[in-house]
Amino acid sequence: MWDVLVVDEVHYAKSITARRTHSIFAPGGLGYYARRIWALSGTPAPNNAAELYPMLKAFGVTNMDFEQFKKYFCVVDGLGKIRGNRSDHIEELRVILKGIALRKKKKDVLPELGEISIEEWFVKPSRGFILDGGWEAGHLEAQLRAEINGMSDDDILSFLASPNDDFSTLRRYNALLKAPAVFETVKFELENGLLDKVVIYGYHKEALAALHREFARHAIGSVLINGDTPMGERDKLIEQWKIQAPTPVFIGSLVVASTAIDLTAAHQGILLEVDWVPGVNAQALQRMHRHGQDKPVTVRVAHGTPIDEIVTGVVLRKTKDLAEIFS
């Protein structure tokens, strides 16, 4: 029996069916043999309130089963899919959390830390320097806009989460369309002393790799970290970006470079595209806005087509909605 089990990034144990969750919270798991559990996370529920259930059940603060908890605190459709959080029960969930949570805001522990501002940024789509001339996705844009027209934010997120080859293709295409304009802007700002160091996050490998190649072609130093980057190389690349003046650009994948790294050498960031899981975007932005940052942080979220603007707006609004639970 241990005195204390410390579970860092506990939001990774959010699924009731995941082996990771069972190994921590289920009878026979690590938490079962600990007198106390300290669960740590900056984003305890990246998507919806139901993701808190494994932890709250293990802590003994809810007697509901998972289906009861889900229906009580979340908006659930006829197929059992979660479409959002129930605003009428958010205050009740806050009361439950206050009984077990010690929440410290950044301004409480880091009063010297400046503000973080996030602004949407329209960039002109361009076939630019990277696009396959055979790609034509205009018909997908019109078709998918018609499909999501009139949907609520929750319905759009549910639609995005469903397997949809057309939307995946369009999402990848839109990232490539935005990349040339983002490159030209960053190049101009670096050359004119408007930027010192900058962080660019994205989702798709092709668009991030294309940016990396284009910066190199113009003799602008950049580092790229994505799923293909060996673990042993990632820290070296981050240090290179931090300390070398000729390497001002950090390009990172939202999937692999959004946690457990320090990017406070920059106070300017760009999201080439957003992750559809709101918590992932929040985690990525924290890499700049954390201990060690001595300037206000500004993040531009690029969108280039009408449907790209719609999706970006939905994800950013849902990120704010989730924050209300813990406010």
C-alpha positions in Angstrom: 0.0 0.0 0.0 1.4 3.4 -1.0 0.7 6.6 0.9 0.2 8.7 -2.3 -0.2 8.0 -6.0 0.5 11.1 -8.1 -1.2 10.9 -11.6 0.1 13.6 -13.9 -1.9 14.5 -17.0 -4.9 12.6 -15.6 -7.0 13.6 -18.6 -5.4 10.7 -20.5 -7.4 8.4 -18.2 -10.8 9.9 -19.4 -12.3 6.9 -21.1 -14.1 4.3 -19.0 -13.0 1.5 -21.4 -9.3 2.4 -21.8 -6.8 0.0 -20.2 -4.9 3.1 -19.0 -8.0 4.2 -17.0 -8.5 0.7 -15.6 -4.8 0.5 -14.5 -5.2 3.6 -12.4 -8.8 3.9 -11.2 -10.4 0.4 -11.3 -10.3 -2.1 -8.5 -6.9 -3.8 -8.6 -5.4 -0.7 -10.3 -2.6 1.4 -8.9 -5.1 3.8 -7.2 -6.7 0.8 -5.5 -3.5 0.3 -3.5 -3.0 4.0 -2.6 -4.3 5.8 0.5 -4.5 9.0 -1.5 -4.5 9.9 -5.1 -3.4 13.3 -6.4 -4.6 13.8 -10.0 -3.0 16.6 -11.9 -4.1 18.2 -15.1 -4.5 21.6 -16.7 -7.3 20.3 -18.9 -9.2 17.6 -16.9 -12.0 17.2 -19.5 -10.7 18.0 -23.0 -14.0 17.4 -24.7 -17.0 17.2 -22.3 -18.0 16.7 -18.7 -18.4 12.9 -19.0 -14.6 12.6 -19.2 -14.4 13.4 -15.5 -16.4 10.3 -14.6 -13.6 7.8 -14.0 -11.8 10.1 -11.6 -15.0 11.3 -9.8 -16.2 7.7 -9.4 -12.8 6.5 -8.0 -12.8 9.5 -5.6 -16.3 8.4 -4.3 -18.0 11.8 -5.1 -20.7 10.3 -7.4 -22.9 7.3 -7.0 -24.1 7.4 -10.6 -23.2 4.8 -13.1 -21.5 6.2 -16.3 -24.7 6.3 -18.4 -26.6 8.2 -15.6 -23.7 10.6 -15.2 -23.4 11.2 -19.0 -27.1 11.9 -19.4 -27.2 14.2 -16.3 -24.3 16.4 -17.2 -24.1 16.1 -21.0 -26.4 16.7 -24.0 -26.8 13.2 -25.5 -28.6 12.4 -28.8 -30.8 9.5 -29.6 -27.8 7.4 -30.6 -26.0 8.0 -27.3 -23.5 10.4 -28.7 -22.4 13.3 -26.5 -23.2 16.6 -28.2 -22.1 19.0 -25.4 -22.5 19.8 -21.7 -25.8 20.6 -20.0 -25.5 24.2 -19.0 -28.3 23.8 -16.4 -26.2 21.3 -14.4 -22.8 23.0 -14.7 -23.1 24.7 -11.3 -23.8 21.3 -9.7 -20.7 19.8 -11.3 -18.7 22.8 -10.0 -19.9 22.1 -6.5 -18.8 18.4 -6.8 -15.4 19.5 -8.1 -14.8 22.0 -5.4 -15.0 19.2 -2.8 -12.0 17.4 -4.3 -10.1 20.0 -6.3 -7.5 22.5 -5.6 -7.4 24.8 -8.5 -4.7 27.4 -9.0 -5.0 29.8 -11.8 -1.8 31.0 -13.5 -2.3 34.5 -12.1 -2.4 33.1 -8.6 1.0 31.3 -8.8 2.6 33.4 -11.6 1.3 36.9 -11.0 4.1 38.3 -13.2 2.8 36.3 -16.2 1.3 38.5 -18.9 -2.0 37.9 -20.6 -2.6 35.6 -23.6 -4.7 36.8 -26.4 -6.1 34.6 -29.2 -7.3 36.2 -32.4 -8.8 34.7 -35.6 -6.7 35.6 -38.6 -8.0 35.4 -42.2 -5.3 34.4 -44.7 -5.8 34.3 -48.4 -5.9 30.7 -49.7 -3.2 30.0 -52.3 -2.0 27.0 -54.3 1.4 28.5 -53.5 4.6 26.4 -53.5 3.3 23.0 -52.4 0.0 22.0 -53.9 -0.5 19.1 -56.2 -1.9 20.6 -59.3 -4.3 17.7 -59.6 -6.1 18.5 -56.4 -9.5 20.1 -56.8 -11.6 20.4 -53.6 -13.9 23.3 -54.4 -16.9 20.9 -54.8 -16.2 19.4 -51.3 -16.2 22.9 -49.8 -19.7 23.6 -51.2 -21.0 20.2 -50.3 -19.8 20.2 -46.7 -20.9 23.7 -46.1 -24.4 22.7 -47.2 -24.3 19.7 -44.8 -23.4 21.7 -41.7 -25.5 24.7 -42.5 -27.9 25.4 -39.6 -26.1 22.9 -37.3 -25.4 23.8 -33.7 -21.8 23.9 -32.5 -22.3 20.6 -30.7 -23.7 19.0 -33.8 -20.8 20.3 -36.0 -18.3 18.8 -33.5 -20.1 15.5 -33.6 -20.2 15.6 -37.4 -16.4 16.3 -37.4 -15.7 13.4 -35.1 -17.6 11.0 -37.3 -15.6 9.2 -40.1 -15.9 11.4 -43.1 -13.3 10.9 -45.9 -14.5 14.1 -47.7 -14.1 16.3 -44.7 -10.7 14.8 -43.9 -9.6 15.5 -47.5 -10.9 19.1 -47.3 -9.2 19.6 -43.9 -5.8 18.6 -45.3 -6.4 20.6 -48.4 -7.3 23.8 -46.5 -4.1 23.4 -44.4 -2.1 23.4 -47.6 -4.0 26.3 -49.0 -3.2 28.4 -45.9 0.5 27.5 -45.6 1.9 29.8 -48.4 0.2 32.9 -46.9 1.4 32.0 -43.4 4.9 31.6 -44.7 5.0 34.9 -46.5 3.7 36.7 -43.4 6.2 35.2 -41.1 9.0 35.8 -43.6 8.0 39.5 -43.9 7.7 39.9 -40.1 11.1 38.3 -39.4 12.9 40.3 -42.1 11.4 43.6 -40.7 12.1 42.9 -37.1 8.5 42.3 -36.1 9.2 38.8 -34.8 12.1 37.4 -32.9 11.0 33.8 -32.3 7.7 32.3 -33.4 5.8 29.0 -32.8 3.7 27.5 -35.6 1.4 24.7 -34.8 -0.6 22.5 -37.2 -2.2 19.1 -37.6 -1.2 17.7 -41.0 2.3 16.6 -41.7 2.3 17.7 -45.4 1.6 21.3 -44.6 4.0 21.5 -41.7 6.8 19.8 -43.8 6.1 22.2 -46.7 6.6 25.2 -44.4 9.8 23.7 -43.0 11.1 23.2 -46.6 10.1 26.7 -47.7 11.8 28.4 -44.7 15.0 26.4 -45.5 14.8 27.4 -49.2 14.8 31.1 -48.1 17.7 30.6 -45.6 15.4 31.1 -42.6 16.2 28.6 -39.9 13.4 26.4 -38.6 13.0 23.2 -36.6 10.2 20.7 -37.2 8.8 18.2 -34.7 6.1 15.8 -35.8 5.3 12.1 -35.4 8.3 11.2 -37.5 10.8 13.0 -35.3 12.7 10.5 -33.1 12.2 11.0 -29.4 15.9 11.5 -28.8 16.0 14.3 -31.3 13.1 16.4 -30.0 14.8 18.0 -27.1 17.9 18.8 -29.2 15.7 20.6 -31.8 13.9 22.6 -29.1 17.3 23.7 -27.6 18.6 24.6 -31.1 15.5 26.8 -31.7 15.8 28.4 -28.2 19.5 29.4 -28.3 20.4 29.9 -31.9 19.4 33.3 -33.4 19.5 32.0 -37.0 16.8 29.5 -36.1 13.7 31.7 -35.3 10.9 29.3 -36.3 9.5 26.4 -34.3 7.1 24.2 -36.3 5.2 21.6 -34.3 2.5 19.0 -34.6 -0.5 19.5 -32.3 -0.6 15.8 -31.8 3.0 15.3 -30.6 4.3 18.7 -29.5 1.5 20.1 -27.4 2.5 18.9 -23.9 5.6 18.7 -21.7 7.8 21.1 -23.6 8.9 24.7 -22.9 8.5 27.2 -25.8 8.7 30.4 -23.7 11.5 31.6 -25.9 8.6 32.9 -28.1 5.6 35.1 -27.3 4.1 35.0 -30.8 2.3 31.9 -32.0 0.3 30.8 -35.0 -2.2 28.0 -35.3 -2.1 27.0 -39.0 -5.1 24.8 -38.1 -6.9 23.8 -35.0 -7.2 20.3 -33.5 -10.9 19.2 -33.3 -10.3 18.3 -29.6 -10.5 21.7 -27.8 -8.2 20.6 -25.0 -5.3 19.9 -27.4 -5.3 23.4 -28.6 -5.3 24.8 -25.1 -2.4 22.5 -24.1 -0.4 23.6 -27.1 -0.8 27.3 -26.3 0.3 26.7 -22.7 3.8 25.8 -24.0 4.4 29.5 -24.5 2.2 30.9 -21.8 3.9 29.4 -18.7 6.6 29.9 -16.1 9.6 31.6 -17.8 7.5 33.8 -20.1 8.1 37.5 -19.4 6.0 38.9 -22.2 2.3 38.9 -23.1 1.5 36.1 -25.6 -0.3 36.6 -28.8 -1.7 33.7 -30.9 -3.2 34.0 -34.4 -5.5 31.3 -35.5 -5.5 31.1 -39.3 -8.5 30.4 -41.4 -8.7 30.7 -45.2 -12.1 29.4 -46.5 -15.7 29.8 -45.3 -15.9 26.3 -43.9 -12.5 26.6 -42.3 -13.7 29.7 -40.5 -16.8 27.9 -39.3 -14.9 25.0 -37.9 -12.3 27.2 -36.3 -15.0 29.3 -34.6 -16.8 26.2 -33.3 -13.6 24.7 -31.8 -12.6 28.0 -30.1 -16.0 28.5 -28.7 -16.1 25.0 -27.3 -12.7 25.5 -25.7 -14.2 28.5 -23.8 -17.3 26.4 -22.9 -15.2 23.7 -21.2 -13.3 26.3 -19.3 -16.6 27.4 -17.6 -16.8 24.1 -15.7 -13.6 24.8 -13.9 -14.0 28.6 -13.5 
